[in-house]
Amino acid sequence: MSSEIRISKPEEVVELARKVIARVLAAPQSGAAVIALEGELGAGKTTLAQAIARELGVTGVVQSPTFTICRRHELPAGAPFPEIFHFDLYRLAGTLDLAAVGWQEALSTPRALVIVEWPERAPGAVPQGSVWVKLRHGTTPNERLADVESQTQA
């Protein structure tokens, strides 16, 4: 199932974050829940990841993990997940690099949320049942288009 969402204001990013969180919570999970954020440079992947983290209760700085590859954020008691693993795979050469950045640890952490930017850099690594958000530039400089999909990606 997919739905296109137009975003041009900060409050619309927050609304998209809420929709993505609801989609993740509705999906059955055996390990960590995964949100894959796909899109070209500047499409809004990190902005959406930050909005998701904020909506779940992260109060500290939510920085892009571009150079660290993974950042962990603990969530407050009562949040639907105990922690978030935020990955940016842009600098990875491929799937083999995942072992060095804690990918398997994140996926096997019960009830954790894994947010991954640039999942296409590690083909096949995102598990079945993940929620995919495909972001792209719209027709104006501030507009973005998002497709939210709950399906298996090849």
N, C-alpha and C positions, 0 to 999 in steps of 0.2 A: 504494500500500500504506500502511495506517495502523494504528497500534496505540495504545490508550489506556494511559497510565502514571499511577499514583497516586503523589504525592510529598507527604510530610509531615515528612521529616527531612533535614538537610543532606547526609548521605551519599547519599540518594536523588537529590538534585540532581546530585551528582557522577556517579552512575550514569547518569542521563539524559544528562548532558553527554557521557559516553563513548559512549553509543548514538548520539547525534546525530553525533559526530565519525566514528564507524564508518560511518554511513550516507553522510556526505559523501565519505569516502575511497573508498567503493564505487561512487560515481557518476562517470561519465566527465566530464571538464571540459576545455573548450577555452580558457578564460580563468581568472578567479577562481572559486573555489567559493563558493556563497552559502547562508547559513542565514537564513531569514526567521522572526522571532519575533513572533507575533501574539497579542494578548490585551488585556484591559481593564487599567486602571490597577491596580497592585498584584498582578498575576497571576504575576509572577516572571520577566519577560523579562530584566531587567538581571541578576538573580541567576543565571539560566542562562547568559547571555553571560559573566559573570565566571567561572563554573565551567568553561566551555569554554576560555576564555583560560588559566586556571590549568592545566587538564589538558594543554594544548599547550605549557606551559612559561613563560608570562608570570610573572615574579617580582615586578614592580613593582605599584603600585596600578592596579587596573582600575576606573576610575570610569565612571559613566554619562555618555554624551556628550549629555545633554539640552540643554545650553546651547551646546555647541560643535558639535553635530550629528555630528561625526566625530572619533574618536580612533584613532590608529594605534599598534600594538604590534608591535615586532620580536620574532621568536621565535628561540630558540637554534638553533645548527647542529644538524642531524639531525632537527629537527621536520618534520612533513609539509608545512608551509607556511612561507615565509620571514617573513610578517607577517600581521597581522590588521587589517582596517579595520572598526571598530565604529561603526555609524551608529544614530542615534535620530532618526527622521523626524517625531516628534510635533509639532514646531513648524513644519514645512513647510506651505505653503499648497497644494502639489500637485506634480505631476511636473515642472513647469517649473523649480521651485526646485532640482532635483537638480544642474544644471550648476554652480551656485555652490558646492556643498559637496564636489565631487570624486568624485561617484558614478561617472561614466564612467571616470575614472582608476583607481578601485578595481577596477571590473569588468574592465578591460583589463590589470591587473597579473598576469602569469603566476604561477600557483600560489599566489596570495594567497587568504586566507579573508576573505570579507565577511560580517559578522554585522549584520543590520538589524532594529532594533526598529521597530514601527509601520509595516510595509511597506504597509499599506492606505492610508496617507497619500499614496502615490505609485502609483496604480493602473497596472498594466502594466509597472512598472519592474524588477521582479524577473525575472531571466531563466528560461527554461525549464530544467528539470533541477535547480532549486534544492531544498533540503530545507526544508520548512515545519514549524514547531513551533507548534501552537495551544495556548495555555495559558489555563486558566480556574480560578476559585475552586472549591474542593470544598465538602463539607458541613460541615467544621470550619474554624476560623480559620487553622490551619496547613496545611491540605490544599490541594493544587493538582492539577489534572488536565491531562495533556499528551497531545496527539495529534501523532505524528511522521509526516509524509507526505513521500514522495519522488514528487512529481508536479508537473505544470504547474498554476499558479494563473491564473485569468482576471483 
